[in-house]
Amino acid sequence: MRHLHWFRNDLRLNDNPALASHAAAESLLCLYLMPNPRPWCNLNGIGKQRDRFLRESLIELKAALNKRGQDLLVLEGSPELVIPHIVERFAITEISVSREPGFYESQTIEFLEERLSIPVVTHRGNSLFAEDELPMPLEDLPGVFSPFRRKVEKKLFVRKPIDEVERLPPTPAAQFDAIPKATEKPPMALPLPGGRQAGLRRLKQFVYDEERITEYKLTRNCLDGLDGSSTLSPWLANGNLSVREVAHTIFDFEQQRVANESTYWLFFELLWREFFHWRAHVDGQSMFQLSGATGKPRRSSFEPRAFARWCAGDTNYPIVNALMRQLVATGWMSNRGRQIAASCLINELDGDWRFGAAFFEKHLIDYDVGSNYGNWQYIAGVGSDPRGGRHFNLEKQTADHDPEGLFIEKWGGNRPAQPDYITDAADWPIDNEKV
Ligand SMILES: Cc1cc2nc3c(=O)[nH]c(=O)nc-3n(C[C@H](O)[C@H](O)[C@H](O)COP(=O)(O)OP(=O)(O)OC[C@H]3O[C@@H](n4cnc5c(N)ncnc54)[C@H](O)[C@@H]3O)c2cc1C
């Protein structure tokens, strides 16, 4: 009965059925492994802001566990190598995880089940509904959002989050090392600190203190965070907040104060998150394929220099430059901004959408496999968009969302124009040594 809980995107003690399942264990080892970049796209680890948000969240989680006589062991390395070693070292008899979508994530669990001769138990993850509550088997999950929403909204209610775990079995070892702090600070332009307490503060501020939720439908397309949308995504994606507690905060507010189209719309967006969460379970490896699950051939003449310019915010499109600079500096971008930046890479620069998705994965402090790859596929027309993809008119988007150019100016989006193609001796495959 020596258990291990492998924390992934469930960095909280409340509404965490996996963590709550260890009450009868003799000891419990809480483990977190720092994320690895996708194996097929080496963009060199995670961005500074994502790393910062994560470390702040882990330090707070460790302190919360310490208060309960527990601890958190944080290691680097792939789960396939590290976990078998830990299991042997601490003679672990059972592992728990919270359910997460993603092909590689599922493959890892399958590998561990096969490699270790102990149970690896998967519990409900950070979703509004458990799989057995869904009104259809996963194989019959609608391919587009609207039928999914109609089915779940009519039939299902969101269960209340389960209580915070108060008592946990002791750790099998003396205290683990402190987690090194991040070198970065939350950016002044968008200070979103990691950890559950900051998430709870933001939820209360957006819903109750400032009642911004009552005008959310009108403000959600604002390009800068905090003034427009809820900016709850980083805490949802890392699991500092449970999506059920966010949903119930909305319902309670609607009962106690105001219910209008905007309050409903915030819940509607949580249903989008839910849709992409379950689609990612079904779509498996096709989430990462150029044609997605459609199998439609998709032409793309990927040009490395254009991609590098897009990443650096150095294209000929000031709005896109400002957005990309905002992303790298803060780790966050609004939904409208993500749509504009993604459309630019796909349609203007003819780029392979998967590289854009991988760059977002590296930097977003709210990176979530289903929402990220699902939305990229949607815009590229190889996912769940019934219209077969989106092409945003960048001039119109700029006029609609940044009419006075303040956002572009704030993030330094006006860059010197550059030729689309450069022919340079350095581009020729000549071995200078031999010339
Ligand atoms: C190309 C692209 C990539 C994206 N990558 C991610 C990602 O990695 N992680 C992520 O959480 N979201 C992603 N999104 C969805 C969306 O942009 C963000 O969830 C949203 O901008 C976060 O800001 P917010 O919390 O203020 O959102 P709000 O507008 O306040 O919405 C509330 C919550 O609803 C959910 N939500 C809102 N819009 C969407 C959506 N389109 N799809 C799925 N869930 C949604 C989020 O959990 C969000 O926190 C992506 C969208 C695009 C177009």
Ligand as a Chemical Component Dictionary entry (heavy atoms), coordinates in Angstrom:
data_LIG
# 
_chem_comp.id                   LIG 
_chem_comp.type                 NON-POLYMER 
_chem_comp.pdbx_formal_charge   0 
_chem_comp.three_letter_code    LIG 
# 
loop_
_chem_comp_atom.comp_id 
_chem_comp_atom.atom_id 
_chem_comp_atom.alt_atom_id 
_chem_comp_atom.type_symbol 
_chem_comp_atom.charge 
_chem_comp_atom.model_Cartn_x 
_chem_comp_atom.model_Cartn_y 
_chem_comp_atom.model_Cartn_z 
_chem_comp_atom.pdbx_ordinal 
LIG C1  C1  C 0 -4.893  29.017 -32.112 1  
LIG C2  C2  C 0 -5.484  28.929 -30.722 2  
LIG C3  C3  C 0 -4.798  28.263 -29.704 3  
LIG C4  C4  C 0 -5.362  28.153 -28.429 4  
LIG N1  N1  N 0 -4.648  27.497 -27.433 5  
LIG C5  C5  C 0 -5.201  27.368 -26.195 6  
LIG C6  C6  C 0 -4.498  26.677 -25.167 7  
LIG O1  O1  O 0 -3.408  26.137 -25.347 8  
LIG N2  N2  N 0 -5.087  26.639 -23.927 9  
LIG C7  C7  C 0 -6.314  27.186 -23.678 10 
LIG O2  O2  O 0 -6.788  27.124 -22.535 11 
LIG N3  N3  N 0 -7.007  27.806 -24.652 12 
LIG C8  C8  C 0 -6.489  27.921 -25.892 13 
LIG N4  N4  N 0 -7.197  28.578 -26.869 14 
LIG C9  C9  C 0 -8.570  29.015 -26.587 15 
LIG C10 C10 C 0 -8.716  30.454 -26.085 16 
LIG O3  O3  O 0 -8.024  31.327 -26.926 17 
LIG C11 C11 C 0 -8.228  30.651 -24.646 18 
LIG O4  O4  O 0 -8.814  29.679 -23.810 19 
LIG C12 C12 C 0 -8.639  32.013 -24.124 20 
LIG O5  O5  O 0 -8.129  33.033 -24.937 21 
LIG C13 C13 C 0 -8.103  32.182 -22.723 22 
LIG O6  O6  O 0 -8.388  33.453 -22.222 23 
LIG P1  P1  P 0 -9.504  33.659 -21.128 24 
LIG O7  O7  O 0 -9.304  32.743 -19.985 25 
LIG O8  O8  O 0 -9.569  35.098 -20.819 26 
LIG O9  O9  O 0 -10.811 33.201 -21.917 27 
LIG P2  P2  P 0 -12.362 33.535 -21.707 28 
LIG O10 O10 O 0 -12.818 34.171 -22.926 29 
LIG O11 O11 O 0 -12.536 34.311 -20.438 30 
LIG O12 O12 O 0 -13.006 32.130 -21.588 31 
LIG C14 C14 C 0 -13.166 31.417 -20.350 32 
LIG C15 C15 C 0 -12.567 30.050 -20.481 33 
LIG O13 O13 O 0 -13.234 29.302 -21.486 34 
LIG C16 C16 C 0 -12.298 28.476 -22.177 35 
LIG N5  N5  N 0 -12.235 28.886 -23.587 36 
LIG C17 C17 C 0 -12.504 30.106 -24.103 37 
LIG N6  N6  N 0 -12.393 30.087 -25.447 38 
LIG C18 C18 C 0 -12.029 28.841 -25.775 39 
LIG C19 C19 C 0 -11.765 28.182 -27.002 40 
LIG N7  N7  N 0 -11.842 28.799 -28.190 41 
LIG N8  N8  N 0 -11.381 26.890 -26.971 42 
LIG C20 C20 C 0 -11.290 26.209 -25.814 43 
LIG N9  N9  N 0 -11.557 26.777 -24.620 44 
LIG C21 C21 C 0 -11.920 28.060 -24.600 45 
LIG C22 C22 C 0 -10.941 28.689 -21.503 46 
LIG O14 O14 O 0 -10.771 27.704 -20.511 47 
LIG C23 C23 C 0 -11.105 30.068 -20.888 48 
LIG O15 O15 O 0 -10.272 30.280 -19.766 49 
LIG C24 C24 C 0 -6.648  28.705 -28.166 50 
LIG C25 C25 C 0 -7.317  29.377 -29.185 51 
LIG C26 C26 C 0 -6.748  29.494 -30.455 52 
LIG C27 C27 C 0 -7.513  30.221 -31.521 53 
# 
loop_
_chem_comp_bond.comp_id 
_chem_comp_bond.atom_id_1 
_chem_comp_bond.atom_id_2 
_chem_comp_bond.value_order 
_chem_comp_bond.pdbx_ordinal 
LIG C1  C2  SING 1  
LIG C2  C3  SING 2  
LIG C2  C26 DOUB 3  
LIG C3  C4  DOUB 4  
LIG C4  N1  SING 5  
LIG C4  C24 SING 6  
LIG N1  C5  DOUB 7  
LIG C5  C6  SING 8  
LIG C5  C8  SING 9  
LIG C6  O1  DOUB 10 
LIG C6  N2  SING 11 
LIG N2  C7  SING 12 
LIG C7  O2  DOUB 13 
LIG C7  N3  SING 14 
LIG N3  C8  DOUB 15 
LIG C8  N4  SING 16 
LIG N4  C9  SING 17 
LIG N4  C24 SING 18 
LIG C9  C10 SING 19 
LIG C10 O3  SING 20 
LIG C10 C11 SING 21 
LIG C11 O4  SING 22 
LIG C11 C12 SING 23 
LIG C12 O5  SING 24 
LIG C12 C13 SING 25 
LIG C13 O6  SING 26 
LIG O6  P1  SING 27 
LIG P1  O7  DOUB 28 
LIG P1  O8  SING 29 
LIG P1  O9  SING 30 
LIG O9  P2  SING 31 
LIG P2  O10 DOUB 32 
LIG P2  O11 SING 33 
LIG P2  O12 SING 34 
LIG O12 C14 SING 35 
LIG C14 C15 SING 36 
LIG C15 O13 SING 37 
LIG C15 C23 SING 38 
LIG O13 C16 SING 39 
LIG C16 N5  SING 40 
LIG C16 C22 SING 41 
LIG N5  C17 SING 42 
LIG N5  C21 SING 43 
LIG C17 N6  DOUB 44 
LIG N6  C18 SING 45 
LIG C18 C19 SING 46 
LIG C18 C21 DOUB 47 
LIG C19 N7  SING 48 
LIG C19 N8  DOUB 49 
LIG N8  C20 SING 50 
LIG C20 N9  DOUB 51 
LIG N9  C21 SING 52 
LIG C22 O14 SING 53 
LIG C22 C23 SING 54 
LIG C23 O15 SING 55 
LIG C24 C25 DOUB 56 
LIG C25 C26 SING 57 
LIG C26 C27 SING 58 
# 
